[in-house]
Amino acid sequence: HAKPVIVHPENCNGCNICNHFCPTVATGFNAQSGKVFVEYQRCIGCGACENLCPARPFSAIYVEGHERHRTI
């Protein structure tokens, strides 16, 4: 199964906004590394984290969505 979210921790600025707005608390912030992580089993692929991520020029999180949501 493909993961619904692709994380690029090297782009993370440590703001933790994704964690505050994730409706399923699937995103988290590793205080030791200062980077974002995702608990894939909790992620619903809604896109809130990607849309709110202020990291520029590239987001730290890209939402691909669940494969079952792409099937018509």
Backbone as CSV, one residue per row, in Angstrom:
resi,resn,N_x,N_y,N_z,CA_x,CA_y,CA_z,C_x,C_y,C_z
1,HIS,0.833,-1.188,0.000,0.000,0.000,0.000,0.877,1.250,0.000
2,ALA,0.515,2.188,-0.828,1.229,3.455,-0.875,0.876,4.284,0.352
3,LYS,1.837,5.037,0.815,1.595,5.910,1.960,0.819,7.138,1.493
4,PRO,-0.145,7.608,2.284,-0.954,8.760,1.879,-0.200,10.079,1.922
5,VAL,0.918,10.113,2.625,1.676,11.344,2.819,3.155,11.064,2.598
6,ILE,3.811,11.983,1.941,5.261,11.898,1.783,5.862,13.003,2.640
7,VAL,6.759,12.618,3.540,7.385,13.564,4.454,8.802,13.858,3.980
8,HIS,9.131,15.135,3.964,10.481,15.600,3.648,11.003,16.356,4.872
9,PRO,11.509,15.625,5.866,11.924,16.282,7.111,13.010,17.332,6.906
10,GLU,13.789,17.209,5.837,14.829,18.205,5.578,14.246,19.582,5.263
11,ASN,12.958,19.635,4.879,12.288,20.909,4.606,11.587,21.483,5.831
12,CYS,11.472,20.691,6.876,10.722,21.103,8.076,11.460,22.217,8.812
13,ASN,10.711,23.282,9.151,11.308,24.387,9.897,11.013,24.301,11.399
14,GLY,10.321,23.246,11.815,10.059,23.027,13.236,8.907,23.805,13.825
15,CYS,8.048,24.379,12.992,6.956,25.221,13.503,5.853,24.424,14.198
16,ASN,5.674,23.166,13.822,4.699,22.261,14.435,3.242,22.606,14.109
17,ILE,3.007,23.454,13.110,1.641,23.815,12.722,0.863,22.583,12.268
18,CYS,1.511,21.690,11.536,0.831,20.490,11.041,0.232,19.685,12.192
19,ASN,0.956,19.590,13.272,0.499,18.832,14.429,-0.717,19.484,15.089
20,HIS,-0.768,20.794,15.098,-1.880,21.507,15.737,-3.190,21.388,14.959
21,PHE,-3.101,21.216,13.649,-4.307,21.226,12.828,-4.702,19.871,12.260
22,CYS,-3.934,18.833,12.484,-4.267,17.495,11.974,-5.492,16.959,12.717
23,PRO,-6.578,16.648,11.993,-7.807,16.198,12.663,-7.701,14.826,13.309
24,THR,-6.725,14.020,12.900,-6.578,12.686,13.480,-5.303,12.557,14.315
25,VAL,-4.608,13.655,14.515,-3.349,13.690,15.258,-2.362,12.673,14.679
26,ALA,-2.313,12.625,13.349,-1.401,11.701,12.666,-0.006,12.288,12.534
27,THR,0.089,13.601,12.543,1.412,14.222,12.455,1.942,14.442,13.857
28,GLY,3.236,14.466,13.936,3.876,14.697,15.215,5.166,15.446,15.005
29,PHE,5.755,15.848,16.080,6.986,16.616,16.030,7.994,15.941,16.933
30,ASN,9.105,15.539,16.361,10.161,14.897,17.121,11.048,15.993,17.703
31,ALA,10.927,16.234,18.992,11.671,17.304,19.638,13.179,17.079,19.562
32,GLN,13.584,15.833,19.544,15.015,15.533,19.509,15.631,15.912,18.162
33,SER,14.935,15.549,17.068,15.463,15.870,15.735,14.979,17.227,15.244
34,GLY,13.895,17.733,15.849,13.329,18.996,15.415,12.600,18.887,14.094
35,LYS,12.093,17.689,13.786,11.457,17.454,12.497,10.102,16.772,12.645
36,VAL,9.304,16.925,11.607,7.962,16.351,11.544,8.029,14.849,11.227
37,PHE,7.041,14.119,11.699,6.860,12.720,11.297,5.371,12.461,11.183
38,VAL,5.002,11.370,10.527,3.596,11.017,10.335,3.370,9.591,10.781
39,GLU,2.307,9.367,11.549,1.863,8.025,11.892,0.875,7.618,10.797
40,TYR,1.364,6.868,9.831,0.610,6.572,8.612,-0.705,5.848,8.865
41,GLN,-0.767,5.026,9.909,-1.999,4.287,10.194,-3.128,5.205,10.653
42,ARG,-2.805,6.412,11.096,-3.826,7.366,11.550,-4.212,8.377,10.467
43,CYS,-3.351,8.551,9.476,-3.546,9.582,8.458,-4.729,9.247,7.547
44,ILE,-5.599,10.248,7.321,-6.749,10.067,6.426,-6.531,10.746,5.080
45,GLY,-5.374,11.364,4.897,-5.044,11.986,3.621,-5.834,13.238,3.315
46,CYS,-6.216,14.001,4.340,-7.090,15.165,4.142,-6.380,16.363,3.526
47,GLY,-5.071,16.478,3.731,-4.308,17.573,3.147,-4.114,18.781,4.035
48,ALA,-4.662,18.774,5.245,-4.524,19.932,6.135,-3.058,20.251,6.404
49,CYS,-2.262,19.250,6.658,-0.850,19.469,6.980,-0.102,20.114,5.815
50,GLU,-0.331,19.614,4.617,0.349,20.172,3.444,-0.089,21.614,3.187
51,ASN,-1.381,21.862,3.277,-1.904,23.200,2.993,-1.455,24.237,4.012
52,LEU,-1.223,23.827,5.244,-0.834,24.767,6.293,0.670,24.884,6.495
53,CYS,1.426,23.992,5.885,2.884,23.991,6.073,3.491,25.273,5.494
54,PRO,4.160,26.075,6.334,4.743,27.322,5.849,6.150,27.175,5.276
55,ALA,6.691,25.969,5.291,8.058,25.766,4.796,8.137,26.164,3.320
56,ARG,9.135,26.956,2.976,9.322,27.420,1.614,10.781,27.303,1.225
57,PRO,11.099,27.033,0.003,10.200,26.986,-1.149,9.461,25.660,-1.303
58,PHE,9.813,24.657,-0.493,9.165,23.350,-0.598,8.555,22.943,0.735
59,SER,7.351,22.406,0.678,6.658,21.936,1.863,7.390,20.746,2.479
60,ALA,7.201,20.565,3.766,7.778,19.410,4.449,6.892,18.179,4.296
61,ILE,5.630,18.387,3.888,4.676,17.290,3.753,3.903,17.446,2.446
62,TYR,3.804,16.349,1.713,3.000,16.310,0.486,1.986,15.192,0.623
63,VAL,0.731,15.504,0.379,-0.344,14.528,0.541,-0.676,13.902,-0.797
64,GLU,-0.542,12.602,-0.858,-0.888,11.836,-2.049,-2.322,11.323,-1.950
65,GLY,-2.832,11.182,-0.729,-4.168,10.623,-0.508,-4.113,9.109,-0.487
66,HIS,-5.138,8.519,0.047,-5.237,7.061,0.099,-5.616,6.519,-1.272
67,GLU,-5.064,5.390,-1.639,-5.343,4.788,-2.934,-6.835,4.505,-3.115
68,ARG,-7.514,4.090,-2.041,-8.939,3.792,-2.151,-9.767,5.051,-2.464
69,HIS,-9.223,6.235,-2.126,-9.928,7.479,-2.434,-9.753,7.875,-3.900
70,ARG,-8.717,7.327,-4.553,-8.438,7.651,-5.951,-9.160,6.706,-6.919
71,THR,-9.713,5.630,-6.409,-10.356,4.629,-7.247,-11.794,5.063,-7.550
72,ILE,-12.129,5.082,-8.820,-13.487,5.468,-9.214,-14.228,4.246,-9.725
